[in-house]
Amino acid sequence: MAVSSIDAAASDHQAELRHLSVILGEVPPEGGRPDPVALFRSRVAQHGERVRALKASVSPLFVENSDLAAYAATDGPLPALILVGDNPGRREFEQSVYLCVQGRAGAMAHSFFDGIFGAGSFRGKVMVLNKSSFHTPRTVGLTEAMRGDPALAEAIRRDQEENARLIADSVALLGVPVVTIGMESGGTTFQSFRKTLETRYRALGNPPAVFQGKRLSGPFRKVPHFSLSKIFCRNADAAWNAGLDGFLARHAAVPGLRTENGNVSSKLLLGLGDGPLLADYLDRVILGNGG
């Protein structure tokens, strides 16, 4: 009997999931199908346990994102996308929540995604992770901490590697896109994160990402930070500027959307509460679909 292309695709997907389950050490019984959602929830739970152990045994400056507990729960939500920052700052350390709403950047991110997914939906739609779980008031302090204590530096490097593996695994299991906020330069501070993310992603077969039914050209995007509204502004990246200009051209009828500097007015964009307009910015500019 001939095998349809749909059946073949489903079979290939099951083979990919089984391969991933082997990597994760949770092989389903013979004849059983891997459950990507259960594997994802298990991975998130392991992540929380690992960071809590680092906090208890290595340094109290390792910060767990307590928001992730909901994704680990059996009946919890599933994220639509992953946001990745550098490392927890002061408010994140105090709240044990990454990109918390009490900070300016966090408040803007919450407002943006709540406008798309619905009021109060940020915690159930956006999974926030960091390259490093180690808190410093400023990212530059992470480099200094690693220079001053070899044992701590090794713990920070291994933490970065595990964070990268969770991100790559989440792409493979759920097909979610990953948006890194903050145009981090090459440097060495996050070298372990970058190398491990690339290696893990390749080992998983370069899995695709889908957002709202649309397959993306690639699952990873690096964009400016929400801090100081940079994510709505022009910068030195020509491709980013082209996407932003395209968005403004499509919505030229919205008065005041374009600022005098050619940026998008974050105050107006967020203040309008126009879900489709915000969704278009996410799709076309942030995710780069036809920007």
C-alpha positions as protocol buffer text, in pm:
chain_id: "A"
residue {
  index: 1
  type: MET
  ca { x: 0 y: 0 z: 0 }
}
residue {
  index: 2
  type: ALA
  ca { x: 137 y: 341 z: -95 }
}
residue {
  index: 3
  type: VAL
  ca { x: 225 y: 581 z: 183 }
}
residue {
  index: 4
  type: SER
  ca { x: 84 y: 932 z: 143 }
}
residue {
  index: 5
  type: SER
  ca { x: 304 y: 1237 z: 187 }
}
residue {
  index: 6
  type: ILE
  ca { x: 97 y: 1327 z: 496 }
}
residue {
  index: 7
  type: ASP
  ca { x: 157 y: 985 z: 650 }
}
residue {
  index: 8
  type: ALA
  ca { x: 527 y: 1010 z: 566 }
}
residue {
  index: 9
  type: ALA
  ca { x: 554 y: 1354 z: 726 }
}
residue {
  index: 10
  type: ALA
  ca { x: 381 y: 1227 z: 1039 }
}
residue {
  index: 11
  type: SER
  ca { x: 616 y: 929 z: 1050 }
}
residue {
  index: 12
  type: ASP
  ca { x: 918 y: 1156 z: 1012 }
}
residue {
  index: 13
  type: HIS
  ca { x: 792 y: 1378 z: 1294 }
}
residue {
  index: 14
  type: GLN
  ca { x: 748 y: 1077 z: 1523 }
}
residue {
  index: 15
  type: ALA
  ca { x: 1101 y: 964 z: 1437 }
}
residue {
  index: 16
  type: GLU
  ca { x: 1234 y: 1311 z: 1524 }
}
residue {
  index: 17
  type: LEU
  ca { x: 1048 y: 1310 z: 1855 }
}
residue {
  index: 18
  type: ARG
  ca { x: 1177 y: 964 z: 1939 }
}
residue {
  index: 19
  type: HIS
  ca { x: 1531 y: 1083 z: 1860 }
}
residue {
  index: 20
  type: LEU
  ca { x: 1480 y: 1381 z: 2089 }
}
residue {
  index: 21
  type: SER
  ca { x: 1336 y: 1163 z: 2364 }
}
residue {
  index: 22
  type: VAL
  ca { x: 1654 y: 951 z: 2347 }
}
residue {
  index: 23
  type: ILE
  ca { x: 1866 y: 1265 z: 2385 }
}
residue {
  index: 24
  type: LEU
  ca { x: 1653 y: 1368 z: 2683 }
}
residue {
  index: 25
  type: GLY
  ca { x: 1677 y: 1023 z: 2836 }
}
residue {
  index: 26
  type: GLU
  ca { x: 1302 y: 961 z: 2837 }
}
residue {
  index: 27
  type: VAL
  ca { x: 1242 y: 691 z: 2576 }
}
residue {
  index: 28
  type: PRO
  ca { x: 877 y: 588 z: 2535 }
}
residue {
  index: 29
  type: PRO
  ca { x: 791 y: 216 z: 2553 }
}
residue {
  index: 30
  type: GLU
  ca { x: 824 y: 11 z: 2237 }
}
residue {
  index: 31
  type: GLY
  ca { x: 535 y: 100 z: 2009 }
}
residue {
  index: 32
  type: GLY
  ca { x: 449 y: 402 z: 2217 }
}
residue {
  index: 33
  type: ARG
  ca { x: 455 y: 753 z: 2076 }
}
residue {
  index: 34
  type: PRO
  ca { x: 667 y: 1026 z: 2235 }
}
residue {
  index: 35
  type: ASP
  ca { x: 453 y: 1296 z: 2392 }
}
residue {
  index: 36
  type: PRO
  ca { x: 615 y: 1631 z: 2302 }
}
residue {
  index: 37
  type: VAL
  ca { x: 407 y: 1827 z: 2552 }
}
residue {
  index: 38
  type: ALA
  ca { x: 495 y: 1593 z: 2840 }
}
residue {
  index: 39
  type: LEU
  ca { x: 863 y: 1605 z: 2741 }
}
residue {
  index: 40
  type: PHE
  ca { x: 850 y: 1984 z: 2732 }
}
residue {
  index: 41
  type: ARG
  ca { x: 689 y: 2007 z: 3077 }
}
residue {
  index: 42
  type: SER
  ca { x: 948 y: 1767 z: 3215 }
}
residue {
  index: 43
  type: ARG
  ca { x: 1230 y: 1977 z: 3070 }
}
residue {
  index: 44
  type: VAL
  ca { x: 1091 y: 2296 z: 3226 }
}
residue {
  index: 45
  type: ALA
  ca { x: 1056 y: 2122 z: 3563 }
}
residue {
  index: 46
  type: GLN
  ca { x: 1417 y: 2001 z: 3541 }
}
residue {
  index: 47
  type: HIS
  ca { x: 1527 y: 2355 z: 3460 }
}
residue {
  index: 48
  type: GLY
  ca { x: 1364 y: 2489 z: 3776 }
}
residue {
  index: 49
  type: GLU
  ca { x: 1517 y: 2218 z: 3991 }
}
residue {
  index: 50
  type: ARG
  ca { x: 1861 y: 2284 z: 3845 }
}
residue {
  index: 51
  type: VAL
  ca { x: 1854 y: 2660 z: 3904 }
}
residue {
  index: 52
  type: ARG
  ca { x: 1724 y: 2614 z: 4258 }
}
residue {
  index: 53
  type: ALA
  ca { x: 2012 y: 2375 z: 4325 }
}
residue {
  index: 54
  type: LEU
  ca { x: 2262 y: 2630 z: 4192 }
}
residue {
  index: 55
  type: LYS
  ca { x: 2110 y: 2895 z: 4416 }
}
residue {
  index: 56
  type: ALA
  ca { x: 2138 y: 2670 z: 4720 }
}
residue {
  index: 57
  type: SER
  ca { x: 2482 y: 2519 z: 4657 }
}
residue {
  index: 58
  type: VAL
  ca { x: 2679 y: 2770 z: 4447 }
}
residue {
  index: 59
  type: SER
  ca { x: 2546 y: 3123 z: 4493 }
}
residue {
  index: 60
  type: PRO
  ca { x: 2221 y: 3294 z: 4601 }
}
residue {
  index: 61
  type: LEU
  ca { x: 2263 y: 3515 z: 4295 }
}
residue {
  index: 62
  type: PHE
  ca { x: 2134 y: 3240 z: 4065 }
}
residue {
  index: 63
  type: VAL
  ca { x: 1774 y: 3338 z: 3991 }
}
residue {
  index: 64
  type: GLU
  ca { x: 1490 y: 3107 z: 3893 }
}
residue {
  index: 65
  type: ASN
  ca { x: 1208 y: 3244 z: 3681 }
}
residue {
  index: 66
  type: SER
  ca { x: 912 y: 3140 z: 3896 }
}
residue {
  index: 67
  type: ASP
  ca { x: 675 y: 3209 z: 3605 }
}
residue {
  index: 68
  type: LEU
  ca { x: 797 y: 2886 z: 3442 }
}
residue {
  index: 69
  type: ALA
  ca { x: 626 y: 2672 z: 3706 }
}
residue {
  index: 70
  type: ALA
  ca { x: 298 y: 2713 z: 3516 }
}
residue {
  index: 71
  type: TYR
  ca { x: 451 y: 2558 z: 3201 }
}
residue {
  index: 72
  type: ALA
  ca { x: 575 y: 2260 z: 3400 }
}
residue {
  index: 73
  type: ALA
  ca { x: 228 y: 2188 z: 3541 }
}
residue {
  index: 74
  type: THR
  ca { x: 32 y: 1902 z: 3383 }
}
residue {
  index: 75
  type: ASP
  ca { x: -261 y: 2124 z: 3291 }
}
residue {
  index: 76
  type: GLY
  ca { x: -57 y: 2440 z: 3243 }
}
residue {
  index: 77
  type: PRO
  ca { x: -41 y: 2665 z: 2936 }
}
residue {
  index: 78
  type: LEU
  ca { x: 199 y: 2626 z: 2647 }
}
residue {
  index: 79
  type: PRO
  ca { x: 402 y: 2922 z: 2520 }
}
residue {
  index: 80
  type: ALA
  ca { x: 349 y: 3074 z: 2178 }
}
residue {
  index: 81
  type: LEU
  ca { x: 707 y: 3200 z: 2169 }
}
residue {
  index: 82
  type: ILE
  ca { x: 1022 y: 3230 z: 2380 }
}
residue {
  index: 83
  type: LEU
  ca { x: 1188 y: 3558 z: 2475 }
}
residue {
  index: 84
  type: VAL
  ca { x: 1555 y: 3536 z: 2573 }
}
residue {
  index: 85
  type: GLY
  ca { x: 1740 y: 3807 z: 2764 }
}
residue {
  index: 86
  type: ASP
  ca { x: 2097 y: 3828 z: 2892 }
}
residue {
  index: 87
  type: ASN
  ca { x: 2081 y: 3770 z: 3269 }
}
residue {
  index: 88
  type: PRO
  ca { x: 1857 y: 3874 z: 3561 }
}
residue {
  index: 89
  type: GLY
  ca { x: 1885 y: 4233 z: 3680 }
}
residue {
  index: 90
  type: ARG
  ca { x: 1788 y: 4385 z: 4013 }
}
residue {
  index: 91
  type: ARG
  ca { x: 1411 y: 4360 z: 3978 }
}
residue {
  index: 92
  type: GLU
  ca { x: 1431 y: 4007 z: 3841 }
}
residue {
  index: 93
  type: PHE
  ca { x: 1646 y: 3911 z: 4138 }
}
residue {
  index: 94
  type: GLU
  ca { x: 1402 y: 4069 z: 4384 }
}
residue {
  index: 95
  type: GLN
  ca { x: 1091 y: 3921 z: 4223 }
}
residue {
  index: 96
  type: SER
  ca { x: 1230 y: 3586 z: 4100 }
}
residue {
  index: 97
  type: VAL
  ca { x: 1058 y: 3665 z: 3771 }
}
residue {
  index: 98
  type: TYR
  ca { x: 1233 y: 3741 z: 3444 }
}
residue {
  index: 99
  type: LEU
  ca { x: 1126 y: 4057 z: 3258 }
}
residue {
  index: 100
  type: CYS
  ca { x: 893 y: 4138 z: 3545 }
}
residue {
  index: 101
  type: VAL
  ca { x: 618 y: 4393 z: 3496 }
}
residue {
  index: 102
  type: GLN
  ca { x: 764 y: 4620 z: 3767 }
}
residue {
  index: 103
  type: GLY
  ca { x: 1050 y: 4726 z: 3538 }
}
residue {
  index: 104
  type: ARG
  ca { x: 1009 y: 4966 z: 3245 }
}
residue {
  index: 105
  type: ALA
  ca { x: 1120 y: 4715 z: 2983 }
}
residue {
  index: 106
  type: GLY
  ca { x: 907 y: 4443 z: 3143 }
}
residue {
  index: 107
  type: ALA
  ca { x: 601 y: 4667 z: 3158 }
}
residue {
  index: 108
  type: MET
  ca { x: 640 y: 4749 z: 2789 }
}
residue {
  index: 109
  type: ALA
  ca { x: 684 y: 4383 z: 2694 }
}
residue {
  index: 110
  type: HIS
  ca { x: 377 y: 4283 z: 2896 }
}
residue {
  index: 111
  type: SER
  ca { x: 172 y: 4561 z: 2737 }
}
residue {
  index: 112
  type: PHE
  ca { x: 285 y: 4462 z: 2387 }
}
residue {
  index: 113
  type: PHE
  ca { x: 208 y: 4092 z: 2414 }
}
residue {
  index: 114
  type: ASP
  ca { x: -108 y: 4138 z: 2622 }
}
residue {
  index: 115
  type: GLY
  ca { x: -232 y: 4361 z: 2341 }
}
residue {
  index: 116
  type: ILE
  ca { x: -187 y: 4070 z: 2101 }
}
residue {
  index: 117
  type: PHE
  ca { x: -292 y: 3770 z: 2309 }
}
residue {
  index: 118
  type: GLY
  ca { x: -534 y: 3932 z: 2554 }
}
residue {
  index: 119
  type: ALA
  ca { x: -513 y: 4112 z: 2887 }
}
residue {
  index: 120
  type: GLY
  ca { x: -305 y: 3928 z: 3146 }
}
residue {
  index: 121
  type: SER
  ca { x: -193 y: 3664 z: 2895 }
}
residue {
  index: 122
  type: PHE
  ca { x: 181 y: 3738 z: 2896 }
}
residue {
  index: 123
  type: ARG
  ca { x: 268 y: 3472 z: 3156 }
}
residue {
  index: 124
  type: GLY
  ca { x: 77 y: 3205 z: 2965 }
}
residue {
  index: 125
  type: LYS
  ca { x: 192 y: 3291 z: 2613 }
}
residue {
  index: 126
  type: VAL
  ca { x: 550 y: 3415 z: 2647 }
}
residue {
  index: 127
  type: MET
  ca { x: 817 y: 3196 z: 2802 }
}
residue {
  index: 128
  type: VAL
  ca { x: 1101 y: 3417 z: 2928 }
}
residue {
  index: 129
  type: LEU
  ca { x: 1447 y: 3269 z: 2969 }
}
residue {
  index: 130
  type: ASN
  ca { x: 1793 y: 3418 z: 3002 }
}
residue {
  index: 131
  type: LYS
  ca { x: 2126 y: 3314 z: 2858 }
}
residue {
  index: 132
  type: SER
  ca { x: 2254 y: 3317 z: 3214 }
}
residue {
  index: 133
  type: SER
  ca { x: 2057 y: 3263 z: 3536 }
}
residue {
  index: 134
  type: PHE
  ca { x: 2316 y: 3454 z: 3740 }
}
residue {
  index: 135
  type: HIS
  ca { x: 2214 y: 3800 z: 3862 }
}
residue {
  index: 136
  type: THR
  ca { x: 2425 y: 4113 z: 3820 }
}
residue {
  index: 137
  type: PRO
  ca { x: 2297 y: 4473 z: 3829 }
}
residue {
  index: 138
  type: ARG
  ca { x: 2437 y: 4521 z: 3478 }
}
residue {
  index: 139
  type: THR
  ca { x: 2534 y: 4259 z: 3221 }
}
residue {
  index: 140
  type: VAL
  ca { x: 2897 y: 4376 z: 3224 }
}
residue {
  index: 141
  type: GLY
  ca { x: 2910 y: 4260 z: 3587 }
}
residue {
  index: 142
  type: LEU
  ca { x: 2867 y: 3901 z: 3469 }
}
residue {
  index: 143
  type: THR
  ca { x: 3201 y: 3915 z: 3291 }
}
residue {
  index: 144
  type: GLU
  ca { x: 3363 y: 4055 z: 3604 }
}
residue {
  index: 145
  type: ALA
  ca { x: 3213 y: 3782 z: 3823 }
}
residue {
  index: 146
  type: MET
  ca { x: 3345 y: 3513 z: 3590 }
}
residue {
  index: 147
  type: ARG
  ca { x: 3693 y: 3663 z: 3594 }
}
residue {
  index: 148
  type: GLY
  ca { x: 3712 y: 3681 z: 3972 }
}
residue {
  index: 149
  type: ASP
  ca { x: 3613 y: 3326 z: 4068 }
}
residue {
  index: 150
  type: PRO
  ca { x: 3708 y: 3023 z: 3851 }
}
residue {
  index: 151
  type: ALA
  ca { x: 3461 y: 2789 z: 4025 }
}
residue {
  index: 152
  type: LEU
  ca { x: 3177 y: 3036 z: 3983 }
}
residue {
  index: 153
  type: ALA
  ca { x: 3280 y: 3096 z: 3622 }
}
residue {
  index: 154
  type: GLU
  ca { x: 3250 y: 2724 z: 3551 }
}
residue {
  index: 155
  type: ALA
  ca { x: 2905 y: 2711 z: 3714 }
}
residue {
  index: 156
  type: ILE
  ca { x: 2792 y: 3009 z: 3505 }
}
residue {
  index: 157
  type: ARG
  ca { x: 2922 y: 2849 z: 3184 }
}
residue {
  index: 158
  type: ARG
  ca { x: 2745 y: 2521 z: 3255 }
}
residue {
  index: 159
  type: ASP
  ca { x: 2426 y: 2709 z: 3341 }
}
residue {
  index: 160
  type: GLN
  ca { x: 2444 y: 2887 z: 3004 }
}
residue {
  index: 161
  type: GLU
  ca { x: 2481 y: 2553 z: 2830 }
}
residue {
  index: 162
  type: GLU
  ca { x: 2176 y: 2408 z: 3003 }
}
residue {
  index: 163
  type: ASN
  ca { x: 1970 y: 2718 z: 2925 }
}
residue {
  index: 164
  type: ALA
  ca { x: 2067 y: 2685 z: 2559 }
}
residue {
  index: 165
  type: ARG
  ca { x: 1969 y: 2316 z: 2554 }
}
residue {
  index: 166
  type: LEU
  ca { x: 1627 y: 2393 z: 2700 }
}
residue {
  index: 167
  type: ILE
  ca { x: 1568 y: 2656 z: 2432 }
}
residue {
  index: 168
  type: ALA
  ca { x: 1670 y: 2427 z: 2145 }
}
residue {
  index: 169
  type: ASP
  ca { x: 1465 y: 2141 z: 2291 }
}
residue {
  index: 170
  type: SER
  ca { x: 1159 y: 2367 z: 2320 }
}
residue {
  index: 171
  type: VAL
  ca { x: 1185 y: 2455 z: 1951 }
}
residue {
  index: 172
  type: ALA
  ca { x: 1201 y: 2086 z: 1864 }
}
residue {
  index: 173
  type: LEU
  ca { x: 914 y: 1986 z: 2095 }
}
residue {
  index: 174
  type: LEU
  ca { x: 670 y: 2272 z: 2044 }
}
residue {
  index: 175
  type: GLY
  ca { x: 785 y: 2442 z: 1723 }
}
residue {
  index: 176
  type: VAL
  ca { x: 795 y: 2782 z: 1893 }
}
residue {
  index: 177
  type: PRO
  ca { x: 1006 y: 3074 z: 1768 }
}
residue {
  index: 178
  type: VAL
  ca { x: 1282 y: 3221 z: 1985 }
}
residue {
  index: 179
  type: VAL
  ca { x: 1332 y: 3598 z: 2005 }
}
residue {
  index: 180
  type: THR
  ca { x: 1651 y: 3719 z: 2170 }
}
residue {
  index: 181
  type: ILE
  ca { x: 1612 y: 4076 z: 2295 }
}
residue {
  index: 182
  type: GLY
  ca { x: 1921 y: 4294 z: 2310 }
}
residue {
  index: 183
  type: MET
  ca { x: 2173 y: 4317 z: 2029 }
}
residue {
  index: 184
  type: GLU
  ca { x: 2455 y: 4148 z: 2221 }
}
residue {
  index: 185
  type: SER
  ca { x: 2792 y: 4172 z: 2050 }
}
residue {
  index: 186
  type: GLY
  ca { x: 3018 y: 3872 z: 1987 }
}
residue {
  index: 187
  type: GLY
  ca { x: 3228 y: 3882 z: 2303 }
}
residue {
  index: 188
  type: THR
  ca { x: 3300 y: 3586 z: 2527 }
}
residue {
  index: 189
  type: THR
  ca { x: 3053 y: 3639 z: 2812 }
}
residue {
  index: 190
  type: PHE
  ca { x: 2784 y: 3430 z: 2644 }
}
residue {
  index: 191
  type: GLN
  ca { x: 3010 y: 3219 z: 2424 }
}
residue {
  index: 192
  type: SER
  ca { x: 2908 y: 2896 z: 2598 }
}
residue {
  index: 193
  type: PHE
  ca { x: 2541 y: 2976 z: 2538 }
}
residue {
  index: 194
  type: ARG
  ca { x: 2585 y: 3051 z: 2169 }
}
residue {
  index: 195
  type: LYS
  ca { x: 2798 y: 2746 z: 2094 }
}
residue {
  index: 196
  type: THR
  ca { x: 2570 y: 2508 z: 2282 }
}
residue {
  index: 197
  type: LEU
  ca { x: 2255 y: 2647 z: 2121 }
}
residue {
  index: 198
  type: GLU
  ca { x: 2403 y: 2598 z: 1773 }
}
residue {
  index: 199
  type: THR
  ca { x: 2529 y: 2248 z: 1853 }
}
residue {
  index: 200
  type: ARG
  ca { x: 2207 y: 2131 z: 2017 }
}
residue {
  index: 201
  type: TYR
  ca { x: 1990 y: 2272 z: 1741 }
}
residue {
  index: 202
  type: ARG
  ca { x: 2194 y: 2090 z: 1475 }
}
residue {
  index: 203
  type: ALA
  ca { x: 2188 y: 1767 z: 1677 }
}
residue {
  index: 204
  type: LEU
  ca { x: 1809 y: 1785 z: 1683 }
}
residue {
  index: 205
  type: GLY
  ca { x: 1795 y: 1810 z: 1304 }
}
residue {
  index: 206
  type: ASN
  ca { x: 1744 y: 2186 z: 1270 }
}
residue {
  index: 207
  type: PRO
  ca { x: 1372 y: 2171 z: 1362 }
}
residue {
  index: 208
  type: PRO
  ca { x: 1142 y: 2441 z: 1217 }
}
residue {
  index: 209
  type: ALA
  ca { x: 928 y: 2688 z: 1407 }
}
residue {
  index: 210
  type: VAL
  ca { x: 569 y: 2787 z: 1336 }
}
residue {
  index: 211
  type: PHE
  ca { x: 392 y: 3097 z: 1461 }
}
residue {
  index: 212
  type: GLN
  ca { x: 17 y: 3137 z: 1426 }
}
residue {
  index: 213
  type: GLY
  ca { x: 5 y: 2880 z: 1148 }
}
residue {
  index: 214
  type: LYS
  ca { x: 294 y: 3028 z: 949 }
}
residue {
  index: 215
  type: ARG
  ca { x: 620 y: 2838 z: 915 }
}
residue {
  index: 216
  type: LEU
  ca { x: 913 y: 3070 z: 977 }
}
residue {
  index: 217
  type: SER
  ca { x: 1229 y: 3083 z: 768 }
}
residue {
  index: 218
  type: GLY
  ca { x: 1421 y: 3014 z: 1090 }
}
residue {
  index: 219
  type: PRO
  ca { x: 1326 y: 2982 z: 1457 }
}
residue {
  index: 220
  type: PHE
  ca { x: 1580 y: 3232 z: 1595 }
}
residue {
  index: 221
  type: ARG
  ca { x: 1557 y: 3610 z: 1577 }
}
residue {
  index: 222
  type: LYS
  ca { x: 1778 y: 3867 z: 1749 }
}
residue {
  index: 223
  type: VAL
  ca { x: 1612 y: 4205 z: 1797 }
}
residue {
  index: 224
  type: PRO
  ca { x: 1665 y: 4525 z: 2000 }
}
residue {
  index: 225
  type: HIS
  ca { x: 1556 y: 4528 z: 2364 }
}
residue {
  index: 226
  type: PHE
  ca { x: 1228 y: 4665 z: 2501 }
}
residue {
  index: 227
  type: SER
  ca { x: 1444 y: 4884 z: 2724 }
}
residue {
  index: 228
  type: LEU
  ca { x: 1420 y: 5252 z: 2621 }
}
residue {
  index: 229
  type: SER
  ca { x: 1175 y: 5147 z: 2345 }
}
residue {
  index: 230
  type: LYS
  ca { x: 1470 y: 5031 z: 2132 }
}
residue {
  index: 231
  type: ILE
  ca { x: 1258 y: 4754 z: 1981 }
}
residue {
  index: 232
  type: PHE
  ca { x: 1048 y: 5024 z: 1811 }
}
residue {
  index: 233
  type: CYS
  ca { x: 1341 y: 5232 z: 1686 }
}
residue {
  index: 234
  type: ARG
  ca { x: 1579 y: 5243 z: 1394 }
}
residue {
  index: 235
  type: ASN
  ca { x: 1939 y: 5133 z: 1448 }
}
residue {
  index: 236
  type: ALA
  ca { x: 2251 y: 5042 z: 1251 }
}
residue {
  index: 237
  type: ASP
  ca { x: 2097 y: 4720 z: 1113 }
}
residue {
  index: 238
  type: ALA
  ca { x: 1975 y: 4788 z: 758 }
}
residue {
  index: 239
  type: ALA
  ca { x: 1749 y: 4482 z: 751 }
}
residue {
  index: 240
  type: TRP
  ca { x: 1582 y: 4584 z: 1077 }
}
residue {
  index: 241
  type: ASN
  ca { x: 1528 y: 4937 z: 947 }
}
residue {
  index: 242
  type: ALA
  ca { x: 1376 y: 4802 z: 626 }
}
residue {
  index: 243
  type: GLY
  ca { x: 1126 y: 4597 z: 824 }
}
residue {
  index: 244
  type: LEU
  ca { x: 1037 y: 4896 z: 1040 }
}
residue {
  index: 245
  type: ASP
  ca { x: 997 y: 5122 z: 735 }
}
residue {
  index: 246
  type: GLY
  ca { x: 778 y: 4861 z: 568 }
}
residue {
  index: 247
  type: PHE
  ca { x: 554 y: 4846 z: 874 }
}
residue {
  index: 248
  type: LEU
  ca { x: 519 y: 5224 z: 882 }
}
residue {
  index: 249
  type: ALA
  ca { x: 441 y: 5233 z: 509 }
}
residue {
  index: 250
  type: ARG
  ca { x: 166 y: 4973 z: 548 }
}
residue {
  index: 251
  type: HIS
  ca { x: 10 y: 5172 z: 831 }
}
residue {
  index: 252
  type: ALA
  ca { x: 73 y: 5523 z: 703 }
}
residue {
  index: 253
  type: ALA
  ca { x: -293 y: 5606 z: 763 }
}
residue {
  index: 254
  type: VAL
  ca { x: -246 y: 5581 z: 1140 }
}
residue {
  index: 255
  type: PRO
  ca { x: -174 y: 5940 z: 1246 }
}
residue {
  index: 256
  type: GLY
  ca { x: 129 y: 5988 z: 1469 }
}
residue {
  index: 257
  type: LEU
  ca { x: 255 y: 5632 z: 1432 }
}
residue {
  index: 258
  type: ARG
  ca { x: 576 y: 5753 z: 1265 }
}
residue {
  index: 259
  type: THR
  ca { x: 786 y: 5980 z: 1485 }
}
residue {
  index: 260
  type: GLU
  ca { x: 994 y: 6270 z: 1357 }
}
residue {
  index: 261
  type: ASN
  ca { x: 1301 y: 6043 z: 1371 }
}
residue {
  index: 262
  type: GLY
  ca { x: 1136 y: 5779 z: 1155 }
}
residue {
  index: 263
  type: ASN
  ca { x: 1075 y: 5543 z: 1447 }
}
residue {
  index: 264
  type: VAL
  ca { x: 751 y: 5381 z: 1557 }
}
residue {
  index: 265
  type: SER
  ca { x: 582 y: 5569 z: 1841 }
}
residue {
  index: 266
  type: SER
  ca { x: 573 y: 5310 z: 2120 }
}
residue {
  index: 267
  type: LYS
  ca { x: 336 y: 5531 z: 2320 }
}
residue {
  index: 268
  type: LEU
  ca { x: 84 y: 5540 z: 2037 }
}
residue {
  index: 269
  type: LEU
  ca { x: 132 y: 5179 z: 1927 }
}
residue {
  index: 270
  type: LEU
  ca { x: 76 y: 5044 z: 2277 }
}
residue {
  index: 271
  type: GLY
  ca { x: -183 y: 5304 z: 2371 }
}
residue {
  index: 272
  type: LEU
  ca { x: -414 y: 5226 z: 2081 }
}
residue {
  index: 273
  type: GLY
  ca { x: -474 y: 4874 z: 2207 }
}
residue {
  index: 274
  type: ASP
  ca { x: -508 y: 4762 z: 1844 }
}
residue {
  index: 275
  type: GLY
  ca { x: -439 y: 4387 z: 1855 }
}
residue {
  index: 276
  type: PRO
  ca { x: -405 y: 4335 z: 1478 }
}
residue {
  index: 277
  type: LEU
  ca { x: -166 y: 4631 z: 1451 }
}
residue {
  index: 278
  type: LEU
  ca { x: 53 y: 4494 z: 1731 }
}
residue {
  index: 279
  type: ALA
  ca { x: 36 y: 4145 z: 1582 }
}
residue {
  index: 280
  type: ASP
  ca { x: 150 y: 4282 z: 1247 }
}
residue {
  index: 281
  type: TYR
  ca { x: 452 y: 4445 z: 1412 }
}
residue {
  index: 282
  type: LEU
  ca { x: 537 y: 4119 z: 1583 }
}
residue {
  index: 283
  type: ASP
  ca { x: 498 y: 3918 z: 1264 }
}
residue {
  index: 284
  type: ARG
  ca { x: 654 y: 4153 z: 1009 }
}
residue {
  index: 285
  type: VAL
  ca { x: 923 y: 4333 z: 1209 }
}
residue {
  index: 286
  type: ILE
  ca { x: 1015 y: 4127 z: 1515 }
}
residue {
  index: 287
  type: LEU
  ca { x: 980 y: 3785 z: 1352 }
}
residue {
  index: 288
  type: GLY
  ca { x: 1089 y: 3919 z: 1014 }
}
residue {
  index: 289
  type: ASN
  ca { x: 810 y: 3774 z: 801 }
}
residue {
  index: 290
  type: GLY
  ca { x: 803 y: 3989 z: 491 }
}
residue {
  index: 291
  type: GLY
  ca { x: 936 y: 4295 z: 669 }
}
